[in-house]
Amino acid sequence: MQKKYIHSDDFLYSENYNEYILENSPRQQKKWKAYFKEFPETEEAANKASKIILSLLSMDDHTSQKEISDDKLHKQFEETWDKYRGQKSKNVFLRTSKVIYQTVGVAAAVVFLMLSFSFIRNYISDRNHQPEYFEIYVPTAEQSRLTLPDGTRVWVNSETEIKYSNQFNTKERNIILSGEAYFEVAHNEDLPFYVVAHGARVKVTGTKFNVKGYTEDSKVETVLVEGRVELSRLGDKSGSSIELIPGDKAILNLKDSKVSISREDVMDDVAWKDGKLVFRNIPLQEVCKTLERHFDADILLAGDAGNLYNHPFTFTIENETLPMVLEYLCKAAPLMYSTKYIDEDGENGIEKIEYIVSAR
């Protein structure tokens, strides 16, 4: 291991450390034994982290990830945190790994979440005056589903973070989104529902819609399945907005703030929540980005493949593996791919495969 872990947060955030505590695998035992031999001063912080991880594992509510009871989960988190809040860090990131959910019999396809609570200075005395924020992060190649305190159901795609405050459903219903999520919003005319995503703001009263706004993208996509939403540019002082009707797909270009609206089969855009990926005339570069998130893979467009960045593809993925998908791409266009094995560990063998796509 090259990285040095200093605070409890560092251990909590480490998927390898979670695996070490929860699975006690021989591979991780060897790693961490060597690590603590080199950095014995970090053992105290590691022990604090292990207590929190094991406390989360023993929580009574093992609700399926397909329908998370947030109120109860948050309450249990705070009870666990109260035991160990003496550490100095202001932000703690807790990752409940796949192992926890496998332990309680949840299907292997169910995702693990990284839950974080942003605590401000003087947490106890200020908690009634300052908002606290709950963050839910779904990592690469995973998906999750949760129910917000107001009854709104949310499907969360991979590499997505959702953030909301403890004032949600009392003073406001505001969601900060980085990534992609599908919402079925509980109706409440007195308390509009807002989603802020990467420079765009979507206002809702009660509806079904999808928002896609990854930080590395230069656009935000909003797809309306049912109901009504208003789309506006965050920070636009003019107050102008665009109202969408069911079947609309709006793309906000963040570079020039222009919005384009198309009418198409919007169910293709939300098929991901049911385990499918539908591509309709999607450029190769965007296809590869989506495949990287879906399969937790590194795909490199090399050599003359740059000339094919905008080559459109149309296909659907449901149960296919990444090599099967790449084979299809190579048949549908003048492409070929190869694999490169990446030894991330330096000691215990191959950890990752890089897929290199090039022109032929």
TORBALUM-453929 format. One line per 3 residues: their letters; for each residue x negated, y, z negated of N, C-alpha, C. Coordinates in steps of 0.2 Angstrom, whole numbers, plus 5000, padded with zeros to 4 digits. Atoms other than C-alpha are relative to their C-alpha. Example, Ala and Ser with C-alpha at 12.3 -4.5 7.8 and 13.67 -1.06 7.14 Angstrom:
2
as) 4996:4994:5000:4938:4978:4961:4996:5006:5000 | 5004:4994:5001:4932:4995:4964:5004:5005:4997
//
This chain:
360
mqk) 4996:4994:5000:5000:5000:5000:4996:5006:5000 | 5004:4994:4999:4993:5017:5005:5004:5005:4996 | 4996:4994:5004:5007:5028:4997:4999:4999:4993
kyi) 5001:5000:5007:5005:5032:4979:5007:5003:4997 | 4993:4998:5003:5022:5033:4969:4998:5003:4993 | 5002:4997:5006:5021:5045:4955:5006:5000:4995
hsd) 4994:5000:5004:5039:5048:4948:5005:4994:5001 | 4995:5005:4999:5053:5037:4945:5004:5000:5006 | 4996:4999:4993:5062:5044:4960:4997:4996:5005
dfl) 5004:5004:4995:5048:5037:4971:5002:4993:5000 | 4999:5007:5000:5051:5020:4965:5008:4998:5002 | 4993:5000:4998:5070:5022:4966:5002:5000:5007
yse) 4999:4998:4993:5069:5028:4984:4997:4994:5004 | 5003:5005:4996:5058:5013:4989:5004:4994:5001 | 4996:5006:4999:5067:4999:4997:4995:4994:4998
nyn) 5005:5005:5002:5051:4988:4994:5001:4999:4993 | 5000:5001:5008:5052:4991:4975:5007:4997:4998 | 4993:5003:5002:5071:4988:4975:5000:4992:5001
eyi) 5001:5007:4998:5067:4971:4984:4996:4996:4994 | 5005:5003:5005:5053:4968:4971:5004:4998:4993 | 4996:5000:5006:5065:4971:4956:5006:4995:5001
len) 4994:5003:4999:5081:4963:4963:4999:4992:5003 | 5001:5006:4997:5074:4948:4973:4994:4996:4997 | 5006:5002:5002:5057:4946:4965:4996:4995:5005
spr) 5002:5004:4995:5051:4939:4981:4992:5000:5000 | 5007:5001:5000:5033:4932:4982:4996:5005:5004 | 5004:4995:4996:5028:4944:4996:5000:5007:4996
qqk) 5000:4993:5004:5033:4960:4985:4996:4999:4994 | 5004:5001:5006:5026:4952:4969:4992:5001:5002 | 5007:5000:4998:5009:4951:4978:4998:5008:5001
kwk) 5002:4993:4999:5010:4969:4984:5000:5004:4994 | 4999:4996:5006:5016:4977:4968:4995:4998:4994 | 5005:5002:5005:5004:4967:4957:4993:5004:5002
ayf) 5006:4997:4997:4990:4974:4968:5000:5008:4999 | 4999:4992:5001:4997:4992:4967:4999:5002:4993 | 5000:4997:5007:4999:4993:4948:4993:4998:4997
kef) 5007:5001:5002:4981:4986:4946:4996:5006:5002 | 5004:4994:4997:4975:5001:4957:5003:5006:4996 | 4997:4994:5003:4987:5014:4949:5004:4998:4994
pet) 4997:5002:5006:4991:5008:4931:5004:5006:4997 | 4997:4994:5003:4996:5026:4926:5007:5000:5003 | 4993:4999:4997:5012:5024:4937:5005:4995:4997
eea) 4996:5005:5003:5019:5009:4927:5006:5002:4996 | 4995:4997:5004:5029:5019:4915:5006:5003:5004 | 4994:4997:4996:5039:5028:4929:5003:4994:5004
ank) 4997:5006:4996:5041:5011:4938:5005:4996:4995 | 4996:5003:5005:5048:5004:4922:5007:5003:4999 | 4994:4996:5000:5061:5018:4921:5004:4998:5006
ask) 4996:5001:4993:5066:5015:4939:5003:4993:4999 | 4998:5007:5000:5068:4996:4936:5006:5000:4995 | 4994:5000:5005:5080:4999:4921:5006:5003:5003
iil) 4994:4997:4996:5091:5010:4932:5003:4995:5005 | 4998:5004:4995:5091:4998:4946:5004:4994:4997 | 4996:5006:5003:5096:4983:4935:5006:5002:4997
sll) 4994:4997:5003:5109:4994:4926:5005:5000:5005 | 4995:5000:4994:5117:4997:4943:5002:4993:5002 | 4998:5006:4998:5117:4979:4947:5005:4997:4995
smd) 4995:5003:5005:5126:4975:4931:5007:5003:4999 | 4994:4996:5001:5140:4987:4934:5006:4996:5001 | 4994:5004:4999:5157:4980:4932:5004:5000:5006
dht) 4996:4999:4994:5165:4987:4947:4996:4998:5007 | 5004:5002:4994:5158:4977:4962:5005:5001:5006 | 4995:4998:4995:5171:4985:4974:4997:4999:5007
sqk) 5003:5001:4994:5168:4980:4992:4999:5006:5003 | 5002:4994:4997:5159:4992:5002:5005:5003:5005 | 4995:4998:4995:5174:4992:5014:5005:5005:4997
eis) 4995:4995:5004:5184:5002:5001:4997:5002:4994 | 5004:4998:5006:5173:5010:4988:5004:5005:4996 | 4997:4996:5005:5181:5017:4973:4996:5005:4997
ddk) 5005:4995:5001:5171:5033:4972:5001:5003:4992 | 5000:4997:5007:5178:5040:4955:4997:4995:4995 | 5003:5004:5005:5174:5024:4946:4992:4999:5001
lhk) 5007:5001:4998:5157:5022:4955:4996:5006:4997 | 5004:4994:5003:5152:5040:4950:5000:5000:4993 | 5000:5001:5008:5158:5037:4932:4995:4996:4998
qfe) 5005:5005:5002:5147:5022:4931:4993:5002:5001 | 5006:4997:4999:5133:5031:4939:4998:5004:4994 | 5001:4995:5005:5134:5045:4926:4998:4996:4994
etw) 5002:5004:5006:5134:5032:4912:4993:4998:5000 | 5006:5003:4999:5119:5024:4919:4994:5006:4999 | 5005:4994:5000:5110:5041:4922:4999:5003:4993
dky) 5001:4997:5007:5114:5047:4904:4995:4996:4996 | 5005:5004:5004:5103:5033:4897:4993:5002:5001 | 5007:4999:4997:5088:5038:4907:4999:5007:5002
rgq) 5001:4993:4996:5090:5057:4911:4994:5004:4997 | 5005:4997:5003:5075:5061:4900:4994:5002:5005 | 5005:4998:4995:5064:5061:4916:5000:5007:5003
ksk) 5000:4993:4999:5059:5078:4922:5002:5002:5007 | 4998:4999:4994:5064:5076:4940:5007:5003:5001 | 4993:4997:4999:5079:5087:4946:5004:4995:5004
nvf) 4996:5004:4995:5084:5075:4960:4998:4993:4999 | 5001:5007:5001:5086:5056:4958:5004:4997:5006 | 4997:5003:4994:5089:5045:4973:5001:4992:4998
lrt) 4999:5007:5002:5097:5028:4969:5002:4996:5006 | 4998:5005:4994:5097:5014:4982:5003:4994:4997 | 4997:5006:5002:5109:5000:4978:4999:4995:5006
skv) 5002:5004:4994:5101:4987:4990:5005:4995:5002 | 4996:5006:4997:5109:4973:5001:5000:4995:4995 | 5000:5006:5005:5104:4961:4987:5005:5001:4995
iyq) 4995:4999:5005:5116:4969:4975:5007:4997:5003 | 4993:5002:4997:5131:4966:4987:5000:4993:5002 | 5000:5007:4999:5125:4949:4992:5001:4996:4994
tvg) 4999:5004:5007:5124:4944:4973:5007:5000:4999 | 4993:5000:5002:5143:4948:4971:5004:4997:5006 | 4996:5003:4995:5148:4939:4987:5002:5004:5006
vaa) 4998:4996:4995:5150:4953:4999:4997:4998:5006 | 5003:5002:4994:5148:4949:5017:4994:5003:5002 | 5006:4997:4998:5131:4951:5025:5000:5006:5004
avv) 5000:4995:4995:5137:4963:5037:5001:5007:4996 | 4998:4994:5004:5142:4975:5023:4993:5004:4998 | 5006:4996:5000:5130:4990:5021:4998:5001:4993
flm) 5002:4997:5006:5120:4996:5006:5000:5007:5000 | 5000:4993:5000:5121:5014:5001:4994:5002:4996 | 5005:4996:5005:5108:5026:4994:5004:5006:4998
lsf) 4996:4994:5003:5118:5037:4982:4995:5004:4996 | 5004:4995:5003:5110:5053:4976:5004:5005:4996 | 4996:4995:5004:5116:5065:4963:4995:5006:4999
sfi) 5005:4994:5001:5108:5083:4964:5002:5003:4993 | 4999:4997:5006:5107:5089:4946:4996:5006:5000 | 5004:4993:5001:5103:5107:4942:4997:5000:4994
rny) 5003:4999:5007:5093:5114:4928:5005:5001:4995 | 4995:5000:5006:5101:5112:4911:5006:4997:5002 | 4994:5004:4997:5113:5099:4918:5006:5000:4995
isd) 4994:5001:5005:5123:5096:4902:5004:5007:4999 | 4997:4994:5002:5126:5114:4898:5004:5004:5006 | 4998:4997:4994:5129:5120:4916:5006:4996:5004
rnh) 4996:5004:4996:5140:5106:4922:5007:5002:5002 | 4994:4997:4999:5156:5115:4920:5001:5006:5004 | 5001:4993:4996:5150:5131:4929:4997:4999:5007
qpe) 5003:5001:4994:5140:5124:4943:5002:4994:5003 | 4998:5007:4997:5145:5111:4956:4994:4995:5000 | 5005:5005:4999:5136:5095:4956:5002:4996:5007
yfe) 4999:5003:4993:5134:5086:4973:4999:4992:5000 | 5000:5007:4998:5137:5068:4978:4997:4999:5007 | 5002:5001:4993:5127:5062:4993:5000:4992:5001
iyv) 5000:5007:4998:5130:5045:5002:4996:5000:5006 | 5004:5001:4994:5117:5039:5014:5000:4993:5003 | 5000:5006:4997:5119:5025:5026:4994:4999:5005
pta) 5006:5000:4996:5102:5019:5033:5001:4997:5007 | 5001:5003:4994:5097:5013:5050:5003:4993:5001 | 4997:5006:4999:5107:4998:5057:5005:4998:4995
eqs) 4995:5001:5004:5120:4999:5044:5006:5004:5001 | 4994:4996:4999:5138:5005:5043:5003:4999:4993 | 4997:5001:5006:5149:5008:5028:5007:5004:5000
rlt) 4993:4998:5000:5167:5013:5023:5001:5002:4993 | 4999:4998:5007:5172:5023:5008:5007:5004:5000 | 4994:4996:5001:5188:5032:5001:4998:5006:4995
lpd) 5001:4994:5004:5186:5050:4995:5005:5001:4994 | 4995:4999:5005:5194:5057:4979:5007:5002:5002 | 4993:4998:4998:5209:5064:4989:5003:4994:5004
gtr) 4997:5005:4997:5212:5047:4997:4998:5000:5008 | 5002:5001:4993:5204:5051:5014:4995:4994:5000 | 5004:5006:4998:5196:5036:5022:4994:5002:5005
vwv) 5005:4998:4996:5179:5038:5030:4996:4994:5002 | 5004:5005:4997:5169:5026:5041:4993:5004:5001 | 5007:4996:5000:5150:5031:5040:4996:4996:5005
nse) 5005:5004:4996:5138:5026:5054:4993:5000:4998 | 5007:5001:5002:5120:5022:5053:4996:5007:5000 | 5004:4994:5001:5107:5036:5048:5004:5006:4999
tei) 4995:4994:5001:5121:5047:5042:5000:5001:4992 | 5000:4998:5007:5122:5057:5026:5007:5004:4999 | 4994:4996:5002:5138:5064:5018:4999:5003:4993
kys) 5001:4997:5007:5138:5076:5004:5007:5004:4998 | 4995:4996:5002:5152:5084:4994:5000:5001:4992 | 5001:4998:5007:5154:5092:4977:5005:4997:4995
nqf) 4995:5003:5005:5163:5087:4961:5006:5004:4999 | 4994:4996:4999:5175:5101:4965:5005:4998:5005 | 4996:5003:4995:5182:5091:4979:5006:4998:4998
ntk) 4993:5002:5002:5201:5089:4979:5002:5004:4994 | 4998:4996:5005:5202:5102:4966:5000:5008:5002 | 5001:4993:4998:5195:5119:4972:5000:5000:5008
ern) 5001:5000:4993:5191:5113:4990:4999:4993:5002 | 5001:5006:4997:5189:5099:5002:4995:5000:5005 | 5006:4998:4995:5172:5102:5010:4995:4994:5000
iil) 5005:5005:4999:5161:5089:5018:4994:5002:5004 | 5006:4999:4996:5143:5091:5024:4998:4994:5003 | 5002:5006:4997:5139:5079:5037:4994:5000:5004
sge) 5005:5001:4996:5123:5074:5045:5000:4993:5003 | 5000:5006:4997:5125:5060:5057:5007:4999:5004 | 4993:5001:4997:5142:5052:5063:5004:4997:4995
ayf) 4995:5003:5004:5158:5048:5054:5007:5001:5003 | 4993:5000:4998:5176:5044:5057:5004:5001:4994 | 4996:4998:5006:5189:5052:5046:5007:4998:5001
eva) 4993:5000:5000:5207:5048:5042:5002:5004:4994 | 5000:4995:5005:5211:5063:5032:5007:5000:4996 | 4994:5000:5004:5224:5063:5018:5003:5007:5001
hne) 4997:4994:4998:5237:5076:5022:5001:5005:4993 | 4999:4995:5006:5237:5092:5010:4999:5007:5004 | 5000:4994:4997:5242:5108:5018:4997:5006:4996
dlp) 5003:4995:5004:5237:5118:5003:4993:5000:4999 | 5008:5001:5001:5219:5112:5003:4998:4997:5006 | 5003:5002:4993:5212:5111:5021:4994:4996:4999
fyv) 5006:5005:5000:5199:5098:5024:4995:5003:5005 | 5005:4997:4995:5183:5105:5032:4994:4995:5000 | 5006:5004:4998:5168:5095:5040:4995:5005:5003
vah) 5005:4996:4998:5152:5105:5042:4995:4995:5003 | 5005:5005:4997:5140:5096:5054:4996:5004:5005 | 5005:4998:4995:5124:5103:5061:5002:5006:5004
gar) 4999:4994:4997:5130:5120:5065:5008:5001:5002 | 4993:5000:4998:5149:5116:5069:5004:4999:4993 | 4995:5001:5006:5164:5117:5057:5007:4998:5003
vkv) 4993:5002:4998:5180:5107:5059:5005:5000:4995 | 4995:4999:5005:5195:5112:5050:5006:4995:5001 | 4995:5005:4999:5209:5099:5047:5005:5000:4994
tgt) 4995:5000:5005:5225:5097:5038:5002:4993:4998 | 4999:5008:5001:5228:5078:5040:5000:4997:5007 | 5001:5002:4993:5222:5069:5055:4995:4994:5000
kfn) 5005:5005:4998:5211:5055:5063:4995:5003:5005 | 5005:4997:4995:5195:5061:5071:4993:4998:4999 | 5007:5003:5000:5176:5057:5074:4996:5006:5001
vkg) 5005:4995:4999:5162:5069:5072:4993:4997:5000 | 5007:5002:4999:5144:5066:5078:4995:5006:5001 | 5005:4994:5000:5130:5078:5074:4994:4998:4996
yte) 5007:5002:5003:5113:5071:5071:4995:5006:5000 | 5004:4994:5000:5100:5084:5066:4995:5000:5006 | 5005:5000:4995:5088:5079:5080:5004:5002:5007
dsk) 4997:4999:4994:5102:5082:5093:5002:5008:5001 | 4999:4993:4999:5106:5099:5101:5008:5001:5002 | 4993:4999:4999:5125:5096:5101:5004:4997:4995
vet) 4996:5003:5005:5139:5091:5090:5007:4998:5004 | 4995:5003:4996:5153:5080:5097:5006:4999:4995 | 4994:5001:5004:5171:5080:5090:5005:4997:5004
vlv) 4995:5004:4996:5184:5067:5096:5006:5000:4995 | 4994:5000:5004:5202:5069:5090:5004:4994:5003 | 4996:5006:4998:5212:5053:5090:5008:5002:4998
egr) 4993:4999:5002:5228:5059:5081:5000:5007:4995 | 4999:4994:5004:5234:5076:5073:4997:5006:5003 | 5002:4993:4997:5226:5093:5075:4994:5002:4996
vel) 5006:4997:5004:5209:5100:5071:4998:5007:5004 | 5002:4994:4997:5201:5117:5074:4992:5000:5000 | 5007:5000:4999:5183:5118:5080:4997:5007:5001
srl) 5003:4993:5000:5172:5133:5077:4992:4999:4999 | 5008:5000:5001:5153:5138:5077:4999:5003:4993 | 5001:4998:5007:5147:5139:5059:4996:5007:5000
gdk) 5003:4994:5000:5142:5157:5055:5003:5005:5005 | 4997:4995:4995:5153:5165:5069:5005:5004:4997 | 4997:4995:5003:5159:5181:5062:5007:5002:5003
sgs) 4994:4998:4996:5172:5183:5075:5007:4996:4998 | 4994:5004:5003:5183:5170:5067:5003:4996:5006 | 4997:5003:4995:5187:5162:5084:4999:4992:4999
sie) 5001:5008:5001:5190:5143:5085:5004:4997:5006 | 4997:5004:4994:5196:5130:5098:5004:4995:4996 | 4996:5005:5002:5211:5119:5094:5000:4994:5004
lip) 5000:5006:4996:5210:5101:5100:5007:4997:4999 | 4994:5004:5000:5224:5090:5104:4998:4993:5001 | 5002:5007:4999:5224:5071:5103:4998:4998:5007
gdk) 5003:5001:4993:5213:5064:5117:4995:5004:5002 | 5006:4995:4998:5201:5079:5117:4994:4997:4997 | 5006:5000:5002:5183:5077:5116:4996:5006:5001
ail) 5003:4993:5000:5174:5093:5112:4992:4999:4999 | 5007:5000:5001:5155:5095:5114:4998:5007:4999 | 5003:4994:5001:5147:5110:5106:4993:5000:5001
nlk) 5008:4999:4999:5130:5115:5113:4998:5005:4995 | 5003:4996:5005:5120:5122:5099:4995:5005:5003 | 5005:4995:4998:5108:5131:5110:5004:5006:5003
dsk) 4997:4994:4997:5121:5143:5119:5007:5001:4997 | 4994:4999:5004:5136:5140:5107:5006:4998:5005 | 4994:5002:4996:5147:5134:5122:5003:4994:4999
vsi) 4997:5006:5002:5160:5121:5120:5003:4998:5007 | 4997:5003:4994:5165:5109:5134:5005:4995:4997 | 4995:5005:5002:5181:5099:5132:5002:4995:5006
sre) 4998:5005:4994:5186:5083:5142:5005:4996:4997 | 4995:5005:5001:5200:5071:5142:4998:4993:5002 | 5003:5007:4998:5195:5053:5141:5003:4995:4995
dvm) 4998:5005:5005:5198:5037:5132:4996:5000:4994 | 5004:4998:5006:5193:5043:5115:4998:4994:4996 | 5001:5006:5004:5194:5025:5108:4993:4997:5001
ddv) 5006:5002:4999:5178:5022:5116:4995:5003:4995 | 5005:4996:5005:5169:5035:5105:5001:4998:4993 | 4999:5002:5007:5176:5028:5089:5000:4992:4999
awk) 5000:5007:5000:5174:5009:5094:4994:4998:4995 | 5005:5002:5005:5158:5009:5083:5002:4998:4993 | 4998:5002:5007:5168:5008:5067:5003:4993:5000
dgk) 4997:5007:5000:5175:4991:5073:4995:4996:5002 | 5005:5005:4998:5158:4984:5077:4998:5000:5007 | 5002:5000:4993:5157:4989:5095:4996:5007:5002
lvf) 5003:4994:4997:5146:5001:5105:5002:5001:5007 | 4998:4999:4993:5154:5008:5121:4996:5005:5003 | 5004:4995:4996:5143:5017:5134:5004:5001:5006
rni) 4997:4998:4994:5152:5026:5148:4996:5006:5003 | 5004:4996:4997:5140:5034:5160:4995:5004:4995 | 5005:4997:5005:5127:5038:5146:4993:5000:5002
plq) 5007:5000:4997:5110:5043:5151:4995:4995:4996 | 5004:5005:5003:5096:5031:5147:4997:5002:4993 | 5004:4998:5006:5087:5042:5134:5005:5000:4994
evc) 4995:5000:5005:5103:5044:5124:5002:4993:4998 | 4999:5007:5001:5107:5025:5126:4995:4997:4995 | 5005:5003:5004:5090:5021:5118:5000:5003:4993
ktl) 4999:4997:5006:5093:5033:5104:5005:4996:4996 | 4995:5004:5003:5109:5024:5100:4998:4993:4998 | 5002:5007:5001:5101:5007:5101:4995:5000:4994
erh) 5005:5000:5006:5087:5012:5089:5004:5000:4994 | 4996:5000:5006:5100:5017:5076:5004:4994:4998 | 4995:5006:5001:5111:5002:5079:4996:4994:4998
fda) 5004:5006:5001:5097:4989:5079:4994:5001:4995 | 5006:4998:5004:5084:4998:5067:4994:4998:5004 | 5006:5001:4996:5071:4997:5081:4997:5006:5003
dil) 5004:4995:4997:5058:5007:5089:5000:4999:5008 | 5000:5000:4993:5061:5010:5108:4996:5005:5003 | 5004:4995:4997:5048:5019:5118:5001:5000:5007
lag) 5000:4999:4993:5051:5026:5135:4993:5002:5003 | 5007:4999:4999:5034:5025:5143:4999:5000:5008 | 5002:4999:4993:5026:5029:5160:5005:5003:5004
dag) 4995:4997:4996:5037:5032:5174:5007:5000:4998 | 4993:5000:5002:5052:5029:5164:5003:5007:4999 | 4998:4993:5001:5053:5048:5161:5005:5002:5006
nly) 4996:4998:4994:5060:5049:5179:5007:4997:4999 | 4993:5003:5001:5075:5038:5173:5004:5002:4994 | 4997:4997:5006:5079:5048:5157:5008:5001:5001
nhp) 4993:4999:4999:5096:5053:5165:5004:4995:5004 | 4997:5005:4997:5100:5037:5173:5006:4998:4996 | 4994:5002:5004:5118:5033:5168:5001:4993:4999
ftf) 4999:5008:5002:5123:5016:5160:5007:5000:4998 | 4994:5001:5003:5140:5009:5157:5001:4993:4998 | 5000:5007:5003:5142:4994:5146:5003:5000:4993
tie) 4997:5000:5007:5149:4988:5129:4996:4994:4996 | 5003:5005:5004:5140:4979:5115:5004:4998:4994 | 4996:5002:5006:5148:4969:5102:4996:4995:4996
net) 5004:5004:5003:5138:4954:5097:4993:4998:5003 | 5006:5001:4997:5123:4955:5108:4994:5002:4996 | 5006:4998:5003:5105:4956:5102:4997:5006:5004
lpm) 5004:4995:4996:5093:4970:5107:4997:4997:5006 | 5003:5003:4994:5083:4959:5119:5005:4999:5005 | 4994:5002:4995:5100:4954:5128:5002:5007:5003
vle) 4998:4993:4997:5104:4973:5130:4995:5003:5004 | 5006:4998:4996:5087:4977:5136:5000:4996:5007 | 5000:5004:4994:5088:4963:5149:5006:5003:5005
ylc) 4994:4997:4996:5105:4971:5155:4997:5006:5003 | 5002:4993:4997:5097:4988:5157:4995:4999:5006 | 5005:5002:4995:5082:4980:5167:5003:4997:5006
kaa) 4996:5002:4994:5095:4972:5179:5004:5005:5003 | 4996:4995:4997:5105:4987:5181:4996:5006:5003 | 5004:4995:4998:5091:4999:5184:4993:4998:5001
plm) 5007:5002:4999:5073:4998:5190:4995:5001:4994 | 5004:5000:5006:5066:4995:5173:4997:4993:4998 | 5003:5006:5003:5056:4982:5163:4998:5002:4993
yst) 5002:4998:5007:5052:4981:5145:4995:4994:4997 | 5005:5004:5004:5038:4973:5134:5001:5001:4993 | 5000:4999:5007:5036:4971:5116:4993:5001:4997
kyi) 5006:4998:5004:5022:4977:5104:5001:4998:4993 | 4999:5001:5008:5020:4970:5086:4996:5005:4996 | 5003:4995:5004:5016:4983:5073:4999:4996:4993
ded) 5002:5002:5006:5007:4977:5058:5000:5006:4995 | 5000:4995:5004:5013:4989:5045:4997:4999:4993 | 5002:5002:5007:5008:4979:5030:4992:5000:4999
gen) 5008:5000:5001:4989:4977:5033:4998:4994:4997 | 5002:5006:5004:4990:4961:5023:5004:4994:5001 | 4995:5005:5000:5006:4951:5025:5003:4999:5007
gie) 4998:5002:4993:5008:4950:5044:5005:5006:5003 | 4996:4995:4996:5020:4958:5056:5006:5002:4997 | 4994:4997:5003:5034:4970:5050:5005:5002:5005
kie) 4995:4996:4996:5041:4978:5065:4998:4998:5008 | 5002:5001:4993:5042:4976:5084:5002:5006:5004 | 4999:4995:4996:5041:4990:5096:5002:4998:5007
yiv) 4998:5002:4994:5050:4989:5112:4998:5006:5005 | 5003:4995:4995:5042:4998:5127:5004:4999:5007 | 4997:5000:4994:5053:5002:5142:4997:5004:5005
sar) 5004:4997:4995:5045:5007:5158:5003:4999:5007 | 4998:5001:4993:5049:5009:5177:4996:4994:5003 | 5004:5006:4997:5045:4994:5188:5001:5002:5008
//
